[in-house]
Amino acid sequence: MSNASSSPHYRLYAHIGSPYSMKMRAVLRYRRIPHVVIGAGRAADWLKSFQQVRVPVMPVLEYPDGTFANDSTPLILDLEKRHADRSVIPEREADAFLASLIEDLADEWLSKAMYAYRWAFPEHTKWTGRLIAFDQHFGGGREYIERHGHDFETRQVGRNPLVGCTEANMPLLMAIAEHVLDALEPNIPMRPFLFGSRPSNADFALFGQLCQFTLDLAALEPCQARAPYTMRWCHHLHDLSGHEGTWRGKREDVSPAADALLRLAGEAYLPFLEANEAALASGAERVRIEAHGHTYEGTPFPYQRRCLEALRSGYAALSSEARSRLDPTLEAHHCLSVLRA
Ligand SMILES: N[C@@H](CCC(=O)N[C@@H](CS)C(=O)NCC(=O)O)C(=O)O
């Protein structure tokens, strides 16, 4: 029985190999919210934490009052209500909306490239399985780790078709990673964050996925060669507890990286969300899009329909002033019609 109810801090059940775990841990650290991480070697505890939430996905956050919740996007928003300092939601309304769109793109689209790098390169998955089992069963001994590593690898590779990491989709999945790295790399040396000199929920979401590229064997070399500063940036984002910055000033534009990411949203991610919604509505078993000269075909998911609904209601809730500021950019990047639908 945990004594969390009398404990003044949060407990994050998390792993270094879990992108959303790293996103949440980085937010808690940056925001200086007292917490401990239940990770390496605490497999039994985080499995128990899964029993406290509706959908067993990582990370799970245990609140100081002993309640549990997961799903990083609403968790981050909930922490905003409970803690005032060092917010990660940009203060300008229009920027906050763009940040939510980029956060979503990172969580739901870049994540497919992350999964592909991790589990769709057969020459690497044996070691990936073992290394993640090492994290989960830290100190468990080589034999135990290797047995669990093999089981984990088998399970995760078996999920490739479900998450869209098929051979036919690989060119598109790799193009997602390349577009994101190319959006960030030229800007990161001068402007490490998208909406000023402090990090937003969008920066942390991108980081969550990208920091896995610094761990995964298939991603390491190509990403390092393509985007060395972005890879290094990931190591900084892990702990920005000492960072001080401001949101952008009136005369300062959003980073050109945000613009490039919006272009990616308009070319691929939002069309994917729209096709996903249409497939669910018509009962089609497959969702299919063309983007960047490649094809993506996969299983439709209700979770991603909810993502689209959330983006649309975020757009609909904007003040007319914010909307008139945003619309030309959204229109130029082919994002507007999907958001208005
Ligand atoms: N939308 C969730 C996604 C969380 C998620 O998918 N977590 C992965 C690990 S990174 C997971 O636990 N997958 C289930 C599994 O591996 O059994 C979030 O933002 O937190």
The ligand as a Gaussian input file, in Angstrom:
#p B3LYP/6-31G(d) Opt

LIG

0 1
 N       -1.992000       9.486000     -25.652000
 C       -1.161000       8.868000     -24.638000
 C       -0.297000       7.789000     -25.264000
 C        0.496000       6.976000     -24.282000
 C        1.094000       5.730000     -24.904000
 O        0.721000       5.311000     -26.007000
 N        2.034000       5.104000     -24.204000
 C        2.679000       3.874000     -24.683000
 C        4.113000       3.821000     -24.272000
 S        5.006000       5.226000     -24.849000
 C        2.017000       2.677000     -24.057000
 O        1.933000       2.619000     -22.859000
 N        1.534000       1.735000     -24.885000
 C        0.825000       0.577000     -24.410000
 C        1.653000      -0.621000     -24.356000
 O        2.830000      -0.583000     -24.740000
 O        1.128000      -1.647000     -23.900000
 C       -0.313000       9.945000     -23.972000
 O       -0.184000      11.049000     -24.526000
 O        0.149000       9.744000     -22.847000

